[in-house]
Amino acid sequence: MVIFSFAAILISYSINSLFFLLVISYILLQIFYSLILKNIPIIDILVIAAGFIIRVYAGAFIIDAHLSVWFLLCVISVSLFLASGKRRAELNIKTSGVTRKSLSNYSRVLLNSYVTMFGNAAWMSWALFTFFESPTPSTPLWLFLAEISRTTTISKLLMLTIPVVIFGIMRYENLIFEGQSEAPEKLLLTDKGLIMSVFIWLILIVWILYGGVTLITLSNLQPLA
């Protein structure tokens, strides 16, 4: 673990100073979490969520992607949802005979409310992101589609992903209450429902942003009456 952390620091320093700071922040956060913060109620959930957020920021920095305010709100909501779900699943393990000090200040009702609150915030923030953001398409086909239906333009096509996101959150909540969400990254690779929802979500994103065949150019477009 120490070797991988040291290698990550060296590589990040060679890339960019900002990325280097993100990596350092993440490593320090994990150290403090392991030593102290994991035993402080509420703070432990916030720290877990902060780790997810830093990873998203680091990934966006690597691919030079802009993170809008709405997308950041979505990332925060999803991170808090995953973190509270992790604690909720661990509470099931505790009741099965395995004790964990960090869970002593949490009740089942409290964690259930956290999961519900952040789950709702996650899909609603994604819905707001798809409504207010206007991604740039890669082909002129979308200009044609926008003329065909002014109420369903490229800026609103991302809303097609909302039902998929809602299904994914509902499926994950189901797994949380079954006590299976202590390792979110493992679930994404093993649960068929989550795999299918992520796959469909990715297909829709790629189709909306990059898909299509150039059937007509902008110069040939005629305004609709």
C-alpha positions in Angstrom: 0.0 0.0 0.0 2.8 2.4 0.9 4.6 1.6 -2.3 1.5 2.3 -4.4 0.9 5.5 -2.6 4.5 6.7 -3.1 4.3 5.7 -6.8 1.0 7.7 -7.2 2.6 10.7 -5.6 5.6 10.6 -8.0 3.4 10.1 -11.0 1.0 12.8 -10.1 3.8 15.3 -9.4 5.2 14.6 -12.9 1.7 15.4 -14.5 0.6 18.6 -12.9 0.8 20.4 -9.6 -3.0 20.6 -9.2 -3.4 16.8 -9.8 -0.5 16.3 -7.4 -2.4 18.2 -4.7 -5.5 16.1 -5.3 -3.6 12.9 -4.9 -1.9 14.2 -1.7 -5.3 15.3 -0.3 -6.8 11.9 -1.0 -3.9 10.0 0.6 -4.0 12.3 3.7 -7.7 11.9 3.9 -7.5 8.1 3.9 -4.8 8.2 6.6 -6.7 10.5 8.9 -9.8 8.5 8.3 -8.1 5.2 9.2 -6.6 6.7 12.4 -9.3 9.0 13.7 -12.1 10.1 11.5 -13.8 6.7 11.0 -14.8 6.7 14.7 -16.6 10.1 14.6 -20.3 9.8 13.6 -21.4 11.8 10.6 -17.9 13.0 9.9 -17.0 9.4 8.8 -19.8 9.5 6.2 -18.7 12.9 5.0 -15.1 11.7 4.7 -16.0 8.7 2.7 -18.1 10.9 0.4 -15.2 13.3 0.1 -13.0 10.5 -1.1 -15.4 9.7 -4.0 -15.6 13.4 -4.9 -11.8 13.8 -5.0 -11.5 10.8 -7.3 -14.1 12.3 -9.7 -12.3 15.6 -9.7 -8.9 13.8 -10.4 -10.5 11.8 -13.2 -12.0 15.0 -14.7 -8.7 16.7 -14.5 -6.9 13.9 -16.3 -9.3 14.0 -19.3 -9.5 17.8 -19.2 -13.3 17.8 -18.6 -15.2 20.7 -17.2 -17.4 19.9 -14.1 -20.4 22.1 -14.0 -22.1 23.2 -10.7 -25.0 20.9 -11.4 -22.8 17.9 -12.1 -20.8 18.7 -9.0 -24.1 18.7 -7.0 -24.9 15.3 -8.5 -21.5 13.9 -7.6 -21.8 15.1 -4.0 -25.3 13.6 -3.7 -24.2 10.2 -5.2 -21.1 10.2 -2.9 -23.2 10.8 0.2 -25.7 8.1 -1.0 -22.9 5.5 -1.4 -21.2 6.5 1.9 -24.5 6.2 3.9 -25.3 3.0 2.1 -22.0 1.6 3.1 -22.6 2.3 6.7 -26.2 0.9 6.5 -24.8 -2.4 5.1 -22.2 -2.5 7.8 -24.9 -2.1 10.4 -26.5 -5.3 9.2 -23.1 -7.0 9.6 -22.9 -5.7 13.2 -26.3 -7.1 14.1 -25.1 -10.4 12.7 -22.4 -10.5 15.5 -19.5 -8.5 14.0 -18.9 -5.3 16.0 -17.5 -2.1 14.6 -16.8 1.0 16.7 -17.8 3.5 14.1 -21.4 2.1 14.1 -22.1 2.6 17.8 -23.6 6.0 17.3 -25.8 5.1 14.3 -29.3 3.6 14.5 -31.0 1.7 11.7 -33.7 4.4 11.5 -31.1 7.2 11.1 -29.2 5.4 8.4 -32.4 4.6 6.6 -33.3 8.3 6.5 -29.8 9.1 5.2 -30.0 6.6 2.4 -33.5 7.8 1.4 -32.5 11.5 1.6 -29.3 11.2 -0.4 -30.9 8.7 -2.8 -33.6 11.2 -3.7 -31.0 14.0 -3.9 -28.9 11.9 -6.3 -31.5 11.3 -9.0 -33.0 14.8 -8.6 -29.7 16.5 -9.0 -29.0 14.4 -12.1 -32.4 15.4 -13.5 -31.6 19.0 -12.9 -28.2 18.5 -14.6 -29.8 17.0 -17.7 -32.3 19.8 -17.9 -30.0 22.8 -17.4 -26.9 21.6 -19.1 -26.5 21.7 -22.9 -23.9 19.2 -24.0 -22.3 19.8 -27.4 -23.1 17.1 -30.0 -20.4 15.8 -32.3 -22.4 15.5 -35.5 -24.8 17.9 -37.4 -27.5 15.3 -37.1 -28.5 16.8 -33.8 -29.1 20.2 -35.5 -31.5 18.4 -37.8 -33.2 16.7 -34.9 -33.5 20.0 -33.1 -35.3 21.5 -36.1 -37.7 18.5 -36.3 -38.7 18.8 -32.7 -37.9 22.0 -30.9 -39.2 20.6 -27.6 -36.7 17.7 -27.7 -33.3 19.2 -28.5 -29.9 18.0 -27.7 -29.9 20.0 -24.5 -32.8 17.9 -23.3 -32.0 14.5 -24.7 -29.9 13.7 -21.6 -33.2 13.6 -19.7 -33.8 10.2 -21.4 -31.2 8.8 -18.9 -33.3 9.9 -15.8 -35.4 6.6 -15.7 -32.2 4.6 -15.9 -30.7 6.6 -13.0 -33.8 6.2 -10.9 -33.8 2.4 -11.5 -30.1 2.2 -10.6 -30.6 4.1 -7.3 -33.7 2.0 -6.5 -31.7 -1.2 -7.2 -28.8 -0.1 -5.1 -31.1 0.9 -2.2 -32.6 -2.6 -2.4 -29.0 -4.0 -2.0 -28.3 -1.6 0.9 -31.3 -2.9 2.9 -30.2 -6.5 2.2 -26.8 -5.6 3.7 -24.7 -6.0 0.5 -23.4 -2.5 -0.1 -20.3 -2.3 2.1 -18.2 -2.5 -1.1 -19.9 -0.3 -3.8 -17.2 -0.9 -6.5 -17.7 -4.7 -6.1 -21.5 -4.4 -6.5 -21.1 -2.5 -9.8 -19.1 -5.5 -11.1 -21.3 -8.3 -9.8 -24.9 -7.3 -9.5 -26.8 -7.9 -12.8 -29.3 -5.1 -12.2 -26.6 -2.5 -11.6 -24.5 -3.7 -14.5 -27.5 -3.5 -16.8 -28.4 0.0 -15.6 -24.9 1.3 -16.0 -24.6 -0.3 -19.4 -27.8 1.3 -20.7 -26.8 4.6 -19.1 -23.5 4.6 -20.9 -25.1 3.6 -24.2 -27.5 6.5 -24.0 -24.7 9.0 -23.0 -22.6 7.8 -26.0 -25.5 7.9 -28.4 -26.6 11.4 -27.3 -23.1 12.9 -27.3 -21.3 11.1 -30.0 -23.7 8.8 -32.0 -25.6 9.2 -35.1 -24.9 9.4 -38.8 -24.5 12.7 -40.7 -27.6 12.7 -42.9 -27.9 16.5 -43.5 -25.6 19.4 -43.0 -26.4 22.7 -41.4 -26.2 24.5 -44.8 -29.0 22.4 -46.1 -31.3 23.0 -43.1 -34.5 24.9 -43.9 -36.5 26.5 -41.1 -39.7 24.7 -40.2 -42.9 26.7 -40.5 
